[in-house]
Amino acid sequence: MPQLGALLTAMVTPFDAQLRVDEASTVRLMSHLAAHGSDGLVVCGTTGEAATLTDEEHLGVIELAVREMRGRCTIVAGVGSNDTRHAVHLTERATELGADALLHVTPYYNRPNRRGIVAHFAAVARATDRPIIVYNIPSRTGTDMPNDLLAELAQLDNVVAVKQSNTASLAPVDGLDLYAGNDEDLLAVLELGGAGGICVASHVIGEQMKRMVDEPEQRQQIDAELRDVYAAMGATTNPIPVKAALNLLGHEVGGLRLPLVEADEQELAVVRGALERHGLLGSTAARA
């Protein structure tokens, strides 16, 4: 198993009724995930609504995760930014707080050229001694990092893995552990000999997804059985569906900060239907 684990859950950030970070709910959810298949947690990433967290909130969640979960699972801190100075600052602080590894997304909106991307990752790599996972998600950033560029980034100190969310580019990259960035690509990555996945559906079907890691001969069957859950978690923009699912299951993760809005009736019906088909709604085990 890779040093950070095979199944990492890209965790939501629970909010209270006033949309403040709910630390008690965050601790409960982290404990639940660690007990139900997750080898590690990625906090303050896309799913964690990092884009609408203040730096104080962002670093507070990382500190909370490290303090509460040390020794129980690995903590990967999302510290990406489209401002390299800001990314360096978050990297330095998350390192000081004790995160096991750091997740850095391609700088978004600015759309830097190849030399700019390399310079950005070189700067953040110099700011830490922790492992760095680079995150390629062109659908959100507007920029794709092809595999030859990822191989170049692998030459930087501390850059050890890629979270690959461009399905068309799924392939081993010299010098990098490969993590699926889309739940539906976990099977393909495992079959390629990759490290595993940084997943969203593992909030609700973590044990089943972990079986795909532990039981290679059953992977295809398990994957086929879980496809409807993956689809439900993509019924609209992440993390809207997974927060709806968690609230239905009694985890009380609260709402979303604008510009994200809560699931509408049609989206909620898709999420509820998937949970019901898998016998999750009404299960006391789901809330344990």
VENGIMO-V510850 format. One line per field, one symbol per residue. phi: phi as a letter, one per 40 degrees, with the letter a starting at -180 (. if undefined). psi: psi as a letter, one per 20 degrees, with the letter a starting at -180 (. if undefined). Layout:
phi = ???
psi = ???
This chain:
phi = .ccchcbbccccbcbcccgcdccccccccdcccccbhccabbbgbdccfdcbccdccdccccccccccbdgcacbbccbcacbdccccdccccccccgdcabbbcddbgdfccdcccccccccccccabccbbcbbaccbcgbcbcccccccccccdgcbabcbbbdcbcacbdgbcbbccbdccddcccccgcciabbbccdbbcccccccccbdcbdcccdcccdccdcccbcadcbdcccccccccgcfcgcbcdccbcdcccccccccccccccgccgccccbc
psi = pqhirgoppnqqopqahjkqpnhghgggggggghilhphrpoqkbghjkhhjqrhggghhggggggghjpihrqoppokqqjohgghgghggghghijqhrqpoqpprghmqaghhgghghhghhijrjqqppqoomhhhhipqorhhghhghiiqpioirpoojnhijoqqppipqpppipgijgggghhijrhcqorgiihhkghghhhhghmhijghggghhihhggghijhappkghhhgghhhjjimiabqpqjqqqpaggghhggggggghjkhpjphhhi.
